[in-house]
Amino acid sequence: MDWTPLLDFPLEWAALALLVAGCIYWERSGLSGLGVEGCVLSAMLGICLGYEWSGDYWIASASGVAAALLFALLAGGLMLLLRADPKVGSFALCLVPACGLGLATRAAPLRILSEFPSPGLIPGTLFEGTYAEDFLASPWFLAAPAFLALAAFVILRTPFGLRLRAYSETPDLARGRWAQVLRTRLFGAVLGALWAVPAAAILLRTHPESPPLGLGVIALACAVAGRWAFAPGLLLVAGPAFLRAVRPYAHRSGTPEILLEAAPFLLAAVYLVLLSRRALRASTTRQSRLDPDVL
């Protein structure tokens, strides 16, 4: 039995875990975690187009960061200022970078997805040319634990994180502080977009044949099922990550391949059915989610 496809499991887990962190930030910002899908797609589009233009991977990465931040500022600003429904608004706005990425990949073969040796990996290591190179020589993957630790620290241990959580859990605190609340929530959405950028870089390297769509939805389901806490959400993404890693075993096998493609989304639905009954959305009503009548 060929065990090499399972080497993608850490990569899939890291990417989904970073998207979970982004979902938590967007939800605490009074927006829907669905917006993280738009952030990761915008980052992918920025990285691809940046590399086409410059040929330098780190310039392309900066382009991906700029694209994700631009999406967060525009989408978050529009929904917060216009008070649009965050779920419908986030979903509709996510279609813009999704269409852009689809058009870019169909127009011509993108260099970053077809160039060999693949850009973005540390050159000259002992693992060069091996399957282990994708995660032992990938700066984005090696930095993923630090990004996750930083994301958890900011929202759980800093004054900014305390304000962000307070405004989402106890909306009464936001009365009379419209400008401060808007600024805090918008900055929270920007940070959520930043956590999606390493995930986009990892996924582009892992799936050069076709950048994946819909992983933000899986991450959102894990965040909801984990009751918006970091540790449970990161543990829950292991299931969808494993299912995504084993997909090559059913390559070109017809129905089994289709079932494995759909399995991560089905598992996310199971998470929601079994684990999310008390995992309420960050409330926008006058009642705090700490109120026992709400729980």
Secondary structure, DSSP 8 states (H G I E B T S, - for coil): ---GGGGGHHHHHHHHHHHHHHHHHHHHTTS-TTHHHHHHHHHHHHHHHHHHHH--HHHHHHHHHHHHHHHHHHHHHHHHHHT--HHHHHHHHHHHHHHHHHHHHHHS--HHHH-SS-TTS-TT-TTTTSTTHHHHS-HHHHHHHHHHHHHHHHHHHSHHHHHHHHHHH-GGGGTT-HHHHHHHHHHHHHHHHHHHHHHHHHHHHH-TTS---SHHHHHHHHHHHTTT-HHHHHHHTHHHHHHHHTGGGGTT-SHHHHHHHHHHHHHHHHHHHHH-TT------SSS-TTSTTT-
